[in-house]
Amino acid sequence: MSNADIVDAAITSRRSIRAFLPTPVPREQVEKLLEVAARAPSGTNTQPWKVHVLTGAALARLSEAIMAAYDDPAEAETHREEYAYYPREWKSPYIDRRRKIGWDLYGLLGIGKADKERMHEQHGRNYVFFDAPVGLIFTIDRILEQGSWLDYGMFLQNIMVAARGHGLDTCPQAAFTPFHRVIERELGLPANEMVVCGMALGHADPDALANRLVTEREPVAGFVQFHDA
């Protein structure tokens, strides 16, 4: 394969994996992925990313603490995102794409539209990092502005693509953002750090139904205009 083919394969084979094997990922490998990902560009080299890597007992404690809040309706109501990840007003085509991926996943898992209990259970799988052996929590300094969040996205993408090059899989998870207070307490975050998202990292379970989901992408002609005259 040419270098171009290798890079293309790493990018196009990336998917959000929602079931992982317990196979450990060595710390040295995680460090290598983060070292590579840190070559992401950032405005005036500000490098806005901070990463909390969780494995073993530390991962289990965080998952248990978040699940306790998530499964308690009264407690869950007290938790809110600290930044707006999604639009406050949905419209087409964004709402259509959102609905489609949701029902495609639930269809694979046999979850009906009225089955609120199983929907809750499936969403809760986020908080155990879909059983991945490595959980990542990403934070950013509150003083940083929108440009740094753009830089952060490139760093996150680098991790996911580099993981594919190492035969690993990931799932980026905005689901963690409402539980900032729990994460802050469990990880001892300083007051100036805001949770950006989480990410599961490990080896995909090839037999899991959830991992059969392949999301659609708009063709290039649908989102690009060429200006050449």
Residue, then its C-alpha position, 0 to 999 in steps of 0.5 A: m500500500s502507498n502512504a496515501d492508501i495507509v492514511d486513507a484506510a486509517i481515516t475511513s476505517r474509523r468508526s464509533i465502537r460501542a462494544f469492546l473486548p477486555t484485551p488490555v492496551p499497554r500504557e506505552q501504546v497509549e502514551k505513543l498515541l497521545e504523543v503522535a496526536a499532540r502534533a495537531p496544529s493549534g493557534t500560535n502553538t497554544q496546545p489547549w488539550k489536557v487528557h486524563v487516562l483511566t484504567g483499572a480501578a480508577l476507571a471503574r470508580l468513575s464509571e460507578a460514580i457517574m452511573a449512580a447519578y445517571d440512574d437516579p432520576a432526581e439526581a440526574e436532573t441536577h446535572r447539566e452540560e457546561y457548554a452547548y454541544y448541540p444546537r438549541e433549535w434543531k432543523s433539517p438536515y441535522i435533525d434528520r441525520r440525528r434521528k436516523i443514526g439513533w433509530d439505526l442503532y436501536g434497530l440493530l439492538g432490537i430497541g423499540k421506540a417506546d422502550k424507554e428503559r432499554m434506551h436508558e440502559q443503552h445510553g448508560r453504556n457510555y458511562v462504562f466506556f462501552d467496556a473498553p479497558v481505557g477511558l479518556i477524559f478530555t478537559i480544557d482551560r476555561i479561559l480559552e475561546q472558540g479557536s482553541w476548541l477547533d484546535y482540540g477537535m484536530f487533536l481528538q481526530n489525531i488520536m482516533v486515526a492514530a489508534r486505527g494505525h495501531g489496530l485499536d478502536t475508539c468512541p468519542q463521547a459527548a455523553f460525559t459532559p452533563f456529569h462535569r461535577v462528578i468527573e471534577r470530584e472523582l478526578g480532582l480537576p482544578a476549577n479552571e478545567m472544563v470537560v470537553c468529552g470522553m473517549a473509549l479506547g481498546h479493541a472492538d468486539p467483532d461479534a457485538l451487534a452495536n458494532r455493525l452500525v456504519t453511518e452514512r456520509e453526504p457525498v462530496a457534491g452535497f457539501v462542496q462548492f468549487h470556485d474556479a472562475 
